[in-house]
């Protein structure tokens, strides 16, 4: 009887592990698809080249990196304009809340790299913070 109980317990644990890992896979796929949707929306709204965008979520911060942008050579206010358009698109695209309901900051980074995958130099960082009503606003530091 004790052996049967151990087998049953082992089967339950294995089943719970299987269920837990399948939820993780679905969530990862959802985030990957959602990031691609955000990328596509940014490209359509701003016309930036696909190769100059890198998107990721770092904790509760949604990060959009503009890599080797022509705006790296301009002033901060020129980058603010594009960053505002990007943040507006990101906010609208993630507003359904599913994997991004806890995002409190959209960060647009302007970075320079000498070669793909190489070390990045941050030229500018522009943040948009979510207010209590869920709207992202330009953050002045």
Secondary structure as UniProt FT lines:
FT   HELIX           2..46
FT   HELIX           50..52
FT   STRAND          53..58
FT   TURN            59..60
FT   STRAND          61..67
FT   HELIX           70..73
FT   HELIX           76..94
FT   TURN            95..96
FT   TURN            98..102
FT   STRAND          105..113
FT   TURN            116..117
FT   STRAND          120..130
FT   TURN            132..133
FT   STRAND          136..138
//
